[in-house]
Structure formats: structure tokens, C-alpha cells
Amino acid sequence: MRKFVKTTLLLLAALFTVQAYGLEIRHVQHDRNQLQTPGAEKITVRFDISEPAAVTMNFYDGRDLLIRNIDSGKQLASGEHSLSWDGKDNAGRPVPPGAYHYTLVATDKGQQRVEYDLTDLTGGEDLEVRNVNWDNKQKTLSYLVQKPARVNIRIGLQNDGPLLRTLLEWVPRAAGTHQEKWDGMDASGVIDLSKHPKRDIVVLAFSLSDNSILVGAPQSREQLIADMSWETVEREQKQVSPRRMKTISQQPLETRSDYSIHLALPDGLEKTEDGLPVVTGRVPVRLDIADKDRTRALERRFEAGFYVDGIMVFENETGFLPMTWYWNTAGMNPGTHYLTTNVRGYEGNFGMQTVKLYIKPEGKAE
């Protein structure tokens, strides 16, 4: 018990004081954790230094790449000071909406250097998302997160049914109640889930670090600065936790996204009057993953599941590309059906597509 208490006290001390002797950065606080309009507002970070030093405030994006550095411009006297950020990058442009985190670096005349950085010491905590509610009339999905977090919303079918849509893809949200617009359709736009009796909505979240600042209006997909004309510097990790499978908070931002997949039926199929492909007998179904996601999927490994009308009919636990599954439609009721494919990556990434089609019994004309 004493060892646990001692360890806890040491961690708390690290959060508020960078170094226990010599030059220290102490009592760091930001006056707000949101900038609604970058370029028109500022966030001010106040801090205390124990000895005279020059101070630089660095801001990083979700990739841990430096997007802005703000220098004190001179040696500051010991005591209380502040630096402000206007929500712009090093090229003077307002940064895209998203979550950014800052560090402080102090350097004295003797080149002693200390850094304040909470990025690896806080955040990454799995959160319980509460009050999840779908309002079909307003076409809004509401939920409550108790801390600033990255949020993911997926919609599928109950009883081990397929995943059918990713509404939010690990994007930042402030603490509080949120409402997300959703038209009620699946990702392929062919299944109306708004009133589906087996609809299943899963909202996941993990907390942002305590040095995070939210900028701009909430987005459904991550936006990043594409053109960095300054020297790109990656933040140095201060604490590396043991890697755990499917722990999204430990993954690089660029690899958290879902896979873009392609489900293809044979060319030249007959079509119904409504334009639905007509299948009969044994049908080759080809699955592939988009070039931009292919290497990531293969390196991380994945499995593929095929569903008809929400019920799994085939699963391949060892994914390879391209993959062809031969679907035997014999014995199935003639008429309209939905064929869905799910790709499930071993690190928590998904891909999904649904095709609406018409099954015709073999040897029968329509």
C-alpha cells in the first residue's frame, strides 16, 4: 500500500512540476480548452518558472507533429508569465478543426533545459459514454461524454450481426452532451436502419490528454494540415506504455481509420427493372481493399465475414487479397436480399459494404 501511495504522489508531482531542483516550470494552466474561431481568438497559457529562462510553447497535432512554436523572445525573470496562441500554424494559417496539444520548454543561460508535457502522462482512458439516444424524427443521435475525448460511433445489427456504418471515426469532442446528424442509412446507402428492430448503436471514447485544446467546429472525420512548409518535428514521447492489441488510443492517428473495401459481383449480370443485379446458383463474390489501405490491412492482419440479410453465412479468419467467396444461392427464397461484407482488422479497424440484389431460382425466367 505504501509503495502504491508513493508512486501516486510521484506521478502527481510530475504533473505540476517538471523538475524537483534547479530550473522548474510550475503551476501551468490554460485559460480555456476550446478555440471556436482560430485566428480570431486566443488561448493563454500561464506558468511559473523558478529561475530566469527563455520559454517556448510548442503545439502539436494529432500525429504529434509540430504545427506552431511560440517563443518568449528573451530571457524571462523568475516568476509568473504567460504565452498565447491564436490558433494559427507556423505559416500563419488557421489550423483545421481538431485537437491539438502543447508543451512548454524552458532554457536558462547555462543551457539547462526542462520541459512540461502531459501528453503521455494523461489521457488515453477508456470512457463510459452515457445517455445514448436515437431521435428518428429529428435524425439526431445524442450522447454524453464526461471528459474531452476522441469518440467513435458505429451502427450495426444485434446478435452478432454485421457492422453497417461508422458515423464518427475517433474525432475530438468536448465534455458534455452532443448531437450527431445521421440520415439513418447504412454506409452503402441501401439499408434504412432508422427504425430497424435489431439496430445496434455502439459509442466508444477515450479521454484526451490534459494539455489538449479543441479548435473549431466538431467534425465527423479527422482533418490535418497537408502542407507544412516549415521543418517537420515530431514530439518526443516521455512515457511509453506497453502496447496492447486493439487499443486505439495507442495507435498513430493515421492508422485508426476504417478500411475502404470493394465488394464485386460478376460482370454482365442481368438487372431487374429497378436496376438490381440478378444472381442465381453459385455466385463468385470478390472482396478487395483499396490501395491506400491494403498494406496496413495485410500487415495488421484481418478476417472477413459475409452476411445475407444480416445473418452470417461465411467467415474467413485468415484474410488475404483479393479474396473470392463462392456463394451458393440455391434454396434461398427468390426476391430481394442484402449481401454485406465486413472486414475486421485485428487492431480494431473495420471495412464494410452492402449490395442490394435479387435472387432468381436456377432454371427459371422472371
Helices and strands as residue ranges (DSSP letters): H 2-16, E 25-30, E 34-35, E 43-49, E 54-60, E 66-71, E 79-85, E 98-107, E 113-116, E 126-127, E 130-135, E 140-145, E 149-157, E 163-173, E 176-181, E 199-207, E 212-215, G 248-250, G 253-255, E 261-264, E 278-279, E 282-289, H 291-300, E 302-308, E 311-316, E 323-328, E 335-345, E 350-359
